[in-house]
């Protein structure tokens, strides 16, 4: 085993990729919520 084998193993790569994937999904969801919130605010102003 080399010095960095433990961290660059296939299992660790999969775990890190999964974490990145979840972070991306979470960020997209947050952006969508923010956009919907701003759109709904704009629409309520127009209707009143």
C-alpha positions in Angstrom: 0.0 0.0 0.0 1.3 3.4 -0.9 0.9 6.5 1.3 -2.2 7.8 -0.4 -3.9 4.5 -1.4 -6.3 4.6 1.4 -7.8 8.0 0.3 -7.7 7.4 -3.4 -9.3 4.0 -3.3 -12.3 3.2 -5.6 -14.6 3.1 -2.6 -13.6 6.6 -1.4 -13.9 7.9 -5.0 -17.5 6.6 -5.1 -18.3 8.1 -1.7 -16.9 11.5 -2.7 -18.7 11.4 -6.1 -22.0 10.6 -4.3 -21.5 13.5 -1.9 -20.8 15.9 -4.8 -23.9 14.6 -6.5 -26.0 15.2 -3.5 -24.5 18.7 -3.0 -25.3 19.6 -6.6 -28.9 18.4 -6.3 -29.3 20.3 -3.0 -27.9 23.5 -4.5 -30.2 23.2 -7.6 -33.2 22.6 -5.3 -32.3 25.7 -3.2 -31.9 27.8 -6.4 -35.3 26.6 -7.6 -37.0 27.4 -4.3 -35.4 30.9 -4.3 -36.5 31.5 -7.9 -40.1 30.4 -7.2 -40.2 32.6 -4.1 -39.2 35.6 -6.1 -41.6 34.8 -8.9 -44.5 34.3 -6.5 -43.6 37.6 -4.8 -43.7 39.4 -8.1 -47.0 37.8 -9.1 -48.7 38.8 -5.8 -47.6 42.4 -6.3 -49.1 42.4 -9.8 -52.4 40.9 -8.6 -52.9 43.5 -5.8 
